[in-house]
Amino acid sequence: MKKMGFATVLVGGALALTACGSSEGDTSGGDSGETFNLQAGHSLPEDHPYHLGFLEMAENVEERTDGRVTIEVFANSEIGAERELTEGMGLGTVDLVVSSTAPVTNFVPELGVLDVPFLFNDRDSAVEILEGEIGDELFTKLEENGIIGLSWGENGYRHVTNAVRPINTPADLEGLKIRTQENEIHLAAFEELGAQPTPMAWTEAITALQQGVVDAQENPAIVADQFSLFDANQQYMSLTGHVYSVAIYMMSQQTYDELPEDLRDIVMEEGQKVGAMERDLIVEMEQESLQNLKDEGMEIIEDIDTAPFQEAVRPVYDQIEHQELLNRILDAQ
């Protein structure tokens, strides 16, 4: 069996990769006796739709290739956090990744526009734009960096949780120390809202919340549920929905090139299906997570007028580097 992706690091890179192939044929020949094991990684738990999507893809690929291609899925940043995984695809040391867009902006800065608060009118608008011409253009830019975009997923809408008070208006955020992603747009937005944003990796965030280093964080409900943020001093969740959290299922160009044509077509086809399936799971599980959070004693503030929040963050729009893309997305809705 030919081990690909992260495993190549362990066996010494590209030369060892070639040596691992079956003696019955080489990768370019498509010999029916050769098998391939791909490694897929992400940063969230095994019961998150990211993971469930990859498992569905793995099952379908293995069945359609008669076992010639298997996909091993690693959760919880086991083979790297999102940034390392994304870099690994460009280097050819990781085969498949699903990630939020923030780390991928290191390769395609235009993706940063998708992190603009209140960018999309609703989920349907987001999906229509991402699966249309604009999304195709962004995938083309990925390919220029050695990464193939398979399909668009999501992690739901981001909401604010905190340990201090209910958040109903921007004024309620004044002075709150809030953990954010390492994302300049998110930082600027929360500064405009009067909070004190503190960027840090998610692996550090839960400890920071438990110890009171930060008061608040912002994430989709499913993340708050699966990471039990009610046990990390988070008493309140306000459904601000300030960012539609876009995710991308991706494959390393090097992995694509090393697969025989018949197998790569199957992997591509299944990868192109997985995003829609994952989005459906998010919608279903989001409601379950909100109920779980309520059952655990978290107060959910649901009826929020988002107009004042949108008005407060408008100055951030002027700071966006790719204004043409921003305006195309706004005009398309």
Residue, then its C-alpha position, 0 to 999 in steps of 0.5 A: m500500500k502506498k502511504m501518502g500525505f502526512a506519512t511521507v514526513l515520517v518515512g523521509g519525504a518524496l524519495a521514500l514515498t516512491a519507494c513505498g509503492s507496490s511492486e506491482g506497478d507505479t503510481s502513474g500507470g494505474d495498475s489495479g493492484e496498487t493501493f493508496n492510503l490518504q490522510a485527512g485532517h481537521s481541528l474539531p472533534e470526531d462528532h463534528p460535521y467536519h469529521l462526519g463528512f470526511l467519514e462519508m467521503a472515505e466510505n464512498v471512495e473505498e467502495r467505488t475504488d474497490g478498496r484501492v483508495t482508503i482515507e484515514v481521518f484525524a480529528n482534534s488537530e492530531i496531525g496539525a492545527e488548521r494552519e499547519l494542515t493548510e501549509g502541509m497541503g502546499l508542501g505535499t505532506v498532507d493529503l486532505v483537509v477541511s478548515s475554516t477559511a482564516p488559515v487559508t488566507n496565507f495562500v489566498p488573501e482574497l479569502g479574507v473577505l469571507d470573514v467580513p462581519f454580516l457579509f451574507n444576508d443569509r445562509d442561502s445567499a452564502v451558498e449560492i455565491l460560493e457555489g457560483e462564479i465567485g467561489d470558482e474564482l477563489f478555488t482557481k486561486l487555491e490551485e495556483n498555490g498547490i491546493i485543490g478546492l473540493s467543495w464549500g462547507e461551513n461551521g455555522y454562524r458565529h455567536v458570542t458567549n461570555a462569563v459576565r453579562p447577557i449581550n443584547t447591544p454593542a454597548d454590552l460588549e464594552g470592555l469585555k476581554i474576548r478571545t478571537q481567531e488570529n484574524e485581523i478582520h475579526l480583531a478590527a470588528f470587535e475593537e469597533l464594538g468596544a470589546q478587547p479582542t485577544p487573538m489566540a489558537w483554539t487549543e489555548a482558548i479553553t484554558a484561558l476561559q477557565q482561568g478568566v484570562v479572557d471573559a468571552q469568545e465567539n464561535p458557532a453553537i456546535v463548537a460551544d456545545q462540543f467543547s462544553l464551554f458551559d464548564a469554562n465559565q461561559q454563562y451566556m450565549s448571544l445569537t449575534g450571528h456576526v459571521y457565517s463561518v465558511a469552511i473548505y474541503m481541500m486536497s493537495q495538488q501533489t496528492y492529486d498528481e500522484l493518483p492514477e487518473d481513474l482513482r483521482d476522478i473518484v476522489m474528486e467526485e466524492g470531495q465535490k459532494v461532501g460540502a453540501m452534506e456537511r452543511d446539512l449536518i451543521v444545520e441539523m446539529e446546530q439546533e441540537s447544540l442550542q438545546n444542549l447548551k440550554d439544558e446545561g444551564m447556559e442562558i441563550i439570548e435569541d431575539i437580538d436586533t443585529a442592526p446596531f451591530q452591523e452599523a458598528v462594524r461598518p468602518v471595518y468594510d473600508q479596511i478590506e484590501h480586496q474591495e472589488l471582491l467585497n462589493r461583488i459579493l454585496d451586490a450579488q445579494 
